[in-house]
């Protein structure tokens, strides 16, 4: 089985890794000449970080004091938020890193795993039965096509798939990447600068001398000298040397594709959904799309592949709505204190951890799915449809690290289930403390899907045939 991924950004390259790890032949077609060196996002949330950990995508992490400050210059900043540190929810913490560094790590690993990555390969035609045409005239046939070609997805347009949602929200911004040796580094990762001469958002890119300045309504046709003037005026450092490297226009947008699948073509990442930047959910939602789709493509079966849209589209819709609410109530988004729970509930805002990892799947690939019980509390209790509970089984090794394809995790008195797993050819592990964490008896078990989500939970002893039936149901066969 082979797959073509249209788009070699972060989501496309990570998905190439996920597929190659599971034995799928992968080819990526990217219209640009190389990986972009201009970062748009700045890291992976804890769920995406644990997915990258599972996939072996390794990259250098920056130490950032996450938070927001504002003022008329870098010398006169007032914290808008305190330091923002998300509680641990699994084996990997949130990772701060400019997006291009993640891209390069995923690119190298995908190639090491045998994926073919073609740059300067612009796609100009696609059919829903998996035939792709490039601008050079090459015709590429694949079992499946994955559109990871961004918010202005050509694949989505070629297939005539519409979108819903508010669309573009207000005016555009210009993301200006520049080099400024010696510019003072502020305490927090984001500085909102506003004075009579200039307005913008300043972010440090890495440990070097590169920065991003977001200019409201910025015109890329303006002379470079004008951007240099704006940056000096905004920062209050009139003699700083400013070398403008590149510019990317963007606009806060909220929209979800009407379909995530058409024939043998699947939409992931911004091709499937675009969410406003508040919360940093966009890139991370796309990574989870690819992770969900990859194991289903590897497992095969048309009915199973239908569950991709059934599971991921509601998550995209929920994430978009939550980002819109956060844009209207930024103080609540940044304030993670439990005492603000009632305020969040009053405006329909979920706790950020619930948005990141508390959503639940309800599809034929889950047996007896249970709904999300709370918008405020992150509940990872072994319920079918939820991400499995995290327990350290030994130093540096989590229950999530035990997941290798379909995996059975059991209590400490479940020899029958261990034997049933062996007979069905799937991995199984007896885990002390698992019964309490996953809501089962010590002779019970949880069948975990390859993406780390609970597919089935059973409280007592069973048999080889019962486990086989559960596998067949989850695989929709």
Buried (B, 14 or more C-beta within 10 A) or exposed (E): EBBBBBBBBBBBBBBBBBBBBBEBBBBBBBBEEEBBBBBBBBBBBBBBBBBBBBBEBEBEBBEBBBBBBBBBBBEEBEEBBBEBEBEEBBBBBBBBBBBBBBBBBBBBBBBEBEBBBBBEBBBEEBBBEBBBBBEEEEEBEBBBBBBBBBBEBBBBBBBEBEBEBEEEEEEBBBBBBBBBEEBEEBEBBBBBBBBEEBBBBBBBBBEEBBBBBBBEEBEEEBEEEEBBBBBBBBBBBEEBBBEBEEBBEEBBBBBBBBBBBBEBBBBBBBBBBBBBBBBBBBBBBBBBBBBBBBBBBBBEEEEBBBBBBBBBBBBBBBBBBBBBBBBEBBEBBBBBEEEBBEBBEEEEBBBBBBBBBBBBBBBBBBBEBBEBEEBBEBBBBBBBBBBBBBBEBEEEEBBBBBBEBBBBBBBEBBEBBBBBBEEBEBBBBBBEBBBBBBBBBBBBBBBBBBBBBBBBBBBBBBEBEBBBBBBEBBBBE
